[in-house]
Amino acid sequence: MNKKLTEEEISKLSNLKTEYGNLVQQLGNTEIQIMNLELLKEELKVNLQKIRVEEKSIASELEKKYGNGTISLETGEFSPTE
């Protein structure tokens, strides 16, 4: 013989099902955000590597032109190493 659940019991189970669905959706959204951040992180690493290569190239050009020393970006002056 089947027994019927009370309205309160049905309501509790329904609420749990809804909460579970919401948590699963939030978890999915969080994982998507993590994936997007990981992609962005990789793009930033690539851009950082490009900047480092460009920095080395510029440093090499300046060293050939001026020799060893330091450059003040504020004044634009080159001070040779003694």
N, C-alpha and C positions, 0 to 999 in steps of 0.2 A: 504494500500500500504506500503510495506516494504521500509525502507530507509537504505542506506549503510553508515557504519562508514568510516571516513577518515583513511588513513594509520597512521596518527599521533595518533588518538584516539585508534586505535587497538594496536599500539605500547605502549601507556601509560597503557592500561589495561593489556597487556601482561607482561609489566615490573612489575606492581603491583602484578600480580599473581605469578611471579617468586620471588619477594621479600617476599611475604607472605609465599610461600613454604620454602624459605630459613630460615625465622624466625621460622616457625614451626619446621623445622629440628634442628635448633640451640636450641630451647626450649627443644625438646626431648633429645638432647645430654646433655644439662645442667641437666635435671632431672635424666638421667642415671648417670652422674657424682656425683650428690647429693646422689643418692642411694648407689653408690660405696663408697663414703666418709662416709655415715652413717654406712654401714657394717664394714668398717675399724675402725670407732670410737668404735663400739661395740666390735670388736676383741681386740682393745687396752684396753678397760675397763676390759675385761676378763683377759687379761695379767697383767694389773695393780693389779687386785684383787689377782691373783696368787702370784705376787711379795710380796704383803702385807702379805699374809698368810705365805709365806716362811720367810719373815723378822721377823714376830712374832715368828715363830718356832725357828729360829736361835737365836733371842734375849732371848727366854726362855731357850734354851740350855746353852748359855753363862752365863746367870744369875745363873743357877743352878751350873755351874762349878766355876764361879768367884765371884758371889754375885753381889750386886748393884754397879754400877760405870759407868765410861765412857771408851770408847776405841778410841785410835788414830789409824786411818788406815794408817797414814804416818809412824808412828814408830812401830805399832803393839803392843803398850803397853796398859795395862789395869790399870786404876786408880780407886781404890775403893772409894765409897762415904763414907765420914766420918760422 
